[in-house]
Amino acid sequence: MGNWMRIFGAIGIVFVLSILTVPVLDQLAILRADTHIADYTSFDVFLKLTPAILWLFGLGGAGFLAFSGVKGIRGGDGHGGGLR
């Protein structure tokens, strides 16, 4: 049952990421529209990179969960029983 939970958890992560993308991008646009943002150059760069960083780590975590779930279902836990 735990392996299937990993797979469904990975699907849930992608689902939540896709739902939260628009509100996060809206809030980042509000922050970048501030007139004094030019005073903080590194903060502006951070705001530009934040959506890519969130998607990269979110999809990486979902991929890892899905991989470990499929590996557990197929019996590839290192104790035999898997494909050779």
Summary of the structure (lengths in Angstrom):
residues: 84
radius of gyration: 18.9
end to end distance: 24.3
largest distance: 61.8
contacts: 202
relative contact order: 0.19
helix: 81%
strand: 0%
